[in-house]
Amino acid sequence: MKTYQFMQKETVVIHLESGTQTFESEQSQLLTQGFELAGDPIEAESVEAAYDLHSQKYGDSSNEYPLLGTLSEVPQALALRAILGG
């Protein structure tokens, strides 16, 4: 199982995979951009399962979650750029 930390800015919710080489720098960059931690880390078999668990536990119908079918197949950095419009 992997552990995911979710972050939120307004209604946008994204994830970071804990324990990766880039986790700390990605989290720092997101915090600088105004994102905040959104709940406790979640352990799940896949990122899709983690989003399901997160939305069940912390979700709000107005939250925007990424298109997992597309974003889960690209490196995390590219996914963050797509979500943030960078």
N, C-alpha and C positions, 0 to 999 in steps of 0.2 A: 504494500500500500504506500501511496505517496501522501505527503502533507501539503495542503494548500492554504495560503493566507489570502484572504479577500480584502480588497481595498475599495473605497467608494469616494466619489466626488459628485455631489449633488445626486443625480439619479443613475450615474454610470458606475457599474460594479465590475471589477476585473480581478484576476487572480495572479498570484505568484506561487511558484513551486518552491517550498522551503527546502533548504539543503543543497541548492544548486550553486555553482560558482558565481552566478550573477545575482543571486537573491538579494544580498545586502545592498548592492549598488542600485538595483531596480527599485527596491523599496525606498531607498533614500531619495532617488529621483522623483518617485511618485509623491512622497511626502512633501518635497520641495514644490511640487506642482499643485499642492492643495488637497491631495487624496488623504484619506484617513483610514485607519484599520477598521474593517467591518466585521466585527465578531471575532471569535476564537478561531485558531487554525482548525482545519477540517481534514481528517484522514479519509481517503476514498481510493477505490480501485482505479478510477479514471477521472479526468477533469470534468467530464459530463456528469458523473455521479456526484462530484464535489459541488458543482453548481446546483444540482437538484437538492442536495442536503442544505446548502447555504440558503437557497430560496425558501425552503421549508422552514428553516430555523429563524432566518433574519429577513426574509424577502418582503418586498412591498410591491404591489402590482405596478407601481410607477417606475420601478428600477429597470434599467436597460442592461441586459446581459448580452455578451458578444455572440455572434453566430458561431457556435461551437463546431459545426461541421466544417467550416472554413478555417477558423483560427487555430483549432487544435492540431492541424497538420503542418503549421509553419512554426519556425522558431519563436520562442517567447518574445524576443526583442521585436520581431516584425509584427507580432500580434499587438504588442503595446503601441507601436507606431500607428497601426491601422486604427486602433481604438481612439488614440489621442489625436489623430489627424496630423501626425508629424512626418 
